Amino acid sequence: GFRFFFFSNEVNEPAHIHVESNDKYAKFWLEPLQLAKSVGYSARELSEIRNLVTENIGAFRRRWDEYFGHKG
């Protein structure tokens, strides 16, 4: 499966989510939803990840805002 997370020292970057599985990595900006970086994932996997991020974007954004104290 995929592991979704953010780093606690990323307060100066726009809201985003990191994704890992095995030795693969990706980063998606949340607003607007856009792939920022990818290492090792196929186009099919990135499409699957993008769909998961889309389905959970509200929760990801809430967690980001709760942690970093942003409103939006």
Residue pairs with C-beta under 8 A, 6 or more apart in sequence:
1 21
2 19
2 20
2 21
2 49
2 52
3 19
3 20
3 21
4 17
4 18
4 19
4 52
4 53
4 56
4 60
5 17
5 18
5 20
6 16
6 17
6 18
6 63
6 64
6 67
7 18
8 67
10 16
11 68
14 29
14 30
14 31
15 29
15 30
15 31
15 60
15 61
15 64
15 65
15 70
15 72
16 27
16 28
16 29
16 30
16 36
16 64
17 27
17 28
17 30
17 53
17 60
17 64
18 25
18 26
18 27
19 25
19 26
19 27
19 28
19 49
19 53
22 40
23 40
24 39
24 40
24 41
24 45
25 37
25 38
25 39
25 40
25 41
26 35
26 37
26 38
26 39
26 41
26 46
26 49
27 35
27 36
27 37
27 38
28 34
28 35
28 36
28 49
28 50
28 53
29 35
29 36
30 53
30 57
30 60
30 61
30 64
31 61
31 72
33 50
33 53
33 54
33 57
35 46
35 50
38 46
41 49
53 60
61 72
64 70
65 71
65 72
